[in-house]
Amino acid sequence: MDLPANLIAQFELLSDAAQLALAGGALWLFAGFAGVMERRRTRGRNLARLEQVGWVPWTGLFMLAAILGGGCLAMSLPVVLGAS
């Protein structure tokens, strides 16, 4: 079996809470990436670069990913910590 199929099979065997925790962690990782990209876009020191503003709404993507990731992590937290 190849690696991606094996990873998908392992993910399917996890509990719902563990799947939510992994999804929340992945969303927070993406939120961190979006935050870095927004900072990189706004910190451009080259004045000629101001005309080359990107089209990706990094701030909105950061907020969306951070809120969804936090919700996923909050929903999975009691089960992952063993409180249920």
MILO-793962 format. One record per residue: residue in one letter; z, x, y of N, C-alpha, C in turn; residue number from 1. Coordinates in steps of 0.05 Angstrom, whole numbers, plus 32768, in hexadecimal, padded with zeros to 4 digits. Last residue first. Layout:
<sites>
['A' [Z X Y] [Z X Y] [Z X Y] NUM]
...
</sites>
This chain:
<sites>
['S' [8249 7EE7 80F6] [8245 7ECD 80EB] [824C 7ECB 80CE] 84]
['A' [8250 7F1A 8109] [8264 7F06 8112] [825F 7EEB 8105] 83]
['G' [8230 7F47 8104] [823F 7F3D 80ED] [8254 7F28 80F3] 82]
['L' [820D 7F5A 8129] [8228 7F65 8129] [8239 7F5B 8112] 81]
['V' [81E2 7F38 811C] [81DF 7F55 8118] [81FB 7F63 8118] 80]
['V' [81F7 7F07 812C] [81F1 7F0B 8110] [81EF 7F29 810A] 79]
['P' [81FF 7F0D 8165] [8215 7F06 8153] [820F 7F0C 8135] 78]
['L' [81C9 7F1E 8177] [81E0 7F2F 8178] [81F7 7F27 8165] 77]
['S' [819D 7EFE 817C] [81A1 7F0C 8162] [81BC 7F1B 8161] 76]
['M' [819E 7EEB 81B0] [819F 7ED7 8199] [81A5 7EE5 817F] 75]
['A' [819B 7F1A 81CD] [81B3 7F0A 81CE] [81B5 7EF6 81B8] 74]
['L' [8167 7F2C 81C0] [817F 7F3C 81B8] [8199 7F2B 81B9] 73]
['C' [8149 7F02 81D7] [8147 7F08 81BA] [8160 7F17 81B0] 72]
['G' [8159 7F09 820D] [815E 7EF0 81FE] [815D 7EF4 81E0] 71]
['G' [8145 7F3C 8218] [8162 7F37 8219] [8169 7F1D 820B] 70]
['G' [810E 7F31 8211] [811C 7F44 8200] [813A 7F41 8200] 69]
['L' [8106 7F0D 823C] [8101 7F05 8220] [810F 7F17 820C] 68]
['I' [8114 7F2F 8267] [8122 7F16 8263] [811E 7F0C 8246] 67]
['A' [80F0 7F5A 8261] [810D 7F5F 8262] [811D 7F45 825C] 66]
['A' [80BE 7F41 8264] [80C6 7F4F 824C] [80E4 7F54 824B] 65]
['L' [80C0 7F2C 8299] [80BC 7F1B 8282] [80C5 7F28 8268] 64]
['M' [80C7 7F5B 82B8] [80DB 7F45 82B9] [80D9 7F33 82A0] 63]
['F' [8099 7F78 82AB] [80B3 7F83 82A7] [80C8 7F6D 82A5] 62]
['L' [8071 7F56 82BD] [8072 7F5C 82A0] [808E 7F68 8299] 61]
['G' [807C 7F57 82F4] [807E 7F3E 82E5] [8080 7F43 82C7] 60]
['T' [8072 7F8E 82FE] [808C 7F82 8303] [8090 7F68 82F4] 59]
['W' [803C 7F95 82F0] [8051 7FA3 82E1] [806C 7F96 82E5] 58]
['P' [8004 7F79 82ED] [801D 7F71 82FB] [8036 7F7C 82EC] 57]
['V' [7FCC 7FA1 82F5] [7FE0 7F98 82E2] [7FFA 7F91 82F1] 56]
['W' [7FA8 7FB8 8318] [7FA7 7F9B 8315] [7FBD 7F90 8302] 55]
['G' [7FB8 7FEC 8348] [7FB2 7FE1 832D] [7FB3 7FC3 832D] 54]
['V' [7F99 8006 8381] [7FB0 7FF7 8376] [7FA7 7FEA 835B] 53]
['Q' [7F7D 802D 839F] [7F78 8029 8382] [7F90 801B 8375] 52]
['E' [7F8D 8037 83D1] [7F77 8024 83CE] [7F71 801E 83B1] 51]
['L' [7FB2 805E 83CA] [7FBC 8044 83D1] [7FA6 802F 83CF] 50]
['R' [7F9A 808F 83C2] [7FA1 807F 83AA] [7FAA 8063 83B1] 49]
['A' [7F99 80A7 83F2] [7F80 809C 83E8] [7F84 808B 83D0] 48]
['L' [7FCE 80BA 83F5] [7FC6 80A3 8405] [7FAB 8097 83FD] 47]
['N' [7FF8 80CA 83C1] [7FDD 80CF 83CB] [7FD4 80B6 83DB] 46]
['R' [8026 80BA 83AA] [8028 80C9 83C3] [800D 80CD 83D0] 45]
['G' [803E 8082 8389] [8027 8093 838D] [8029 80A0 83A9] 44]
['R' [8066 805F 8378] [806E 807A 8382] [8057 808C 8388] 43]
['T' [8051 8032 8361] [805A 8030 837D] [8062 804B 8389] 42]
['R' [8042 8044 832E] [802E 8039 8340] [8037 8039 835D] 41]
['R' [8073 8055 8319] [805D 8068 831C] [8048 805E 832F] 40]
['R' [808D 8024 8317] [8098 8039 8328] [8082 804E 832D] 39]
['E' [806D 800A 82F1] [806F 7FFF 830C] [807A 8015 831F] 38]
['M' [8076 802B 82C4] [805B 8029 82CF] [805B 801E 82EC] 37]
['V' [80AC 8023 82BB] [80A3 803E 82C2] [8087 803D 82CF] 36]
['G' [80AB 7FEC 82AE] [80BA 7FF6 82C5] [80B1 8012 82CE] 35]
['A' [808C 7FED 8280] [8082 7FDF 8297] [8091 7FE8 82B1] 34]
['F' [80B0 8009 825E] [8095 8014 8264] [808A 8007 827D] 33]
['G' [80DA 7FE4 825D] [80DE 7FFF 8268] [80C4 800C 826F] 32]
['A' [80C0 7FBA 8243] [80CA 7FB6 825F] [80CF 7FD1 826C] 31]
['F' [80B7 7FD1 8211] [80A0 7FCB 8222] [80A9 7FC7 823F] 30]
['L' [80ED 7FD2 8201] [80DE 7FEB 8203] [80C5 7FE8 8214] 29]
['W' [80F8 7F9C 8201] [8105 7FAD 8214] [80F8 7FC8 8217] 28]
['L' [80D7 7F8D 81D6] [80D2 7F82 81F1] [80E0 7F93 8207] 27]
['A' [80F0 7FA9 81AD] [80D4 7FB0 81B4] [80CD 7FA5 81D0] 26]
['G' [8121 7F8E 81AC] [8120 7FAB 81B2] [8104 7FB4 81BA] 25]
['G' [810F 7F5B 819D] [811C 7F5F 81B7] [811C 7F7C 81BF] 24]
['A' [80FC 7F66 816A] [80E9 7F5C 817F] [80F5 7F60 819A] 23]
['L' [812B 7F76 8151] [8115 7F89 8153] [8101 7F80 8169] 22]
['A' [8148 7F46 8156] [8153 7F5F 8162] [813C 7F73 8165] 21]
['L' [8129 7F23 8138] [812D 7F1E 8154] [8137 7F37 8163] 20]
['Q' [812F 7F3B 8106] [8114 7F3A 8111] [8116 7F35 812F] 19]
['A' [8166 7F33 80FF] [815C 7F4E 8100] [8140 7F4F 810C] 18]
['A' [8166 7EFB 80FC] [8175 7F09 8111] [816B 7F26 8115] 17]
['D' [8149 7EF1 80CD] [813F 7EE7 80E7] [814C 7EF6 80FE] 16]
['S' [8147 7F2D 80A4] [8152 7F13 80AC] [8146 7F0B 80C7] 15]
['L' [810D 7F4C 8087] [8125 7F4C 8097] [812E 7F2F 809D] 14]
['L' [80DC 7F47 806E] [80F4 7F45 805D] [810E 7F45 806D] 13]
['E' [80B7 7F51 8095] [80B9 7F35 808B] [80D2 7F31 807A] 12]
['F' [80BC 7F88 809A] [80C4 7F77 80B0] [80C8 7F5A 80A7] 11]
['Q' [80A4 7F98 806A] [80C1 7F9E 806F] [80CC 7F8C 8085] 10]
['A' [8070 7F88 8073] [807E 7F7C 805D] [809D 7F81 8060] 9]
['I' [8063 7FA8 809F] [8063 7F8B 80A2] [8073 7F7E 808C] 8]
['L' [8065 7FDA 8086] [8078 7FD4 809C] [8079 7FB6 80A0] 7]
['N' [803C 7FD5 8061] [8057 7FD9 8057] [806B 7FD2 806D] 6]
['A' [8010 7FD1 8082] [8017 7FBA 8071] [8033 7FBD 8066] 5]
['P' [8011 8005 809A] [8016 7FEC 80AA] [801D 7FD4 8099] 4]
['L' [800B 8028 806A] [8023 8028 807B] [8026 800E 808B] 3]
['D' [7FF0 800B 802D] [7FEF 801C 8045] [8007 8016 8057] 2]
['M' [8000 8011 7FE8] [8000 8000 8000] [8000 8012 8019] 1]
</sites>
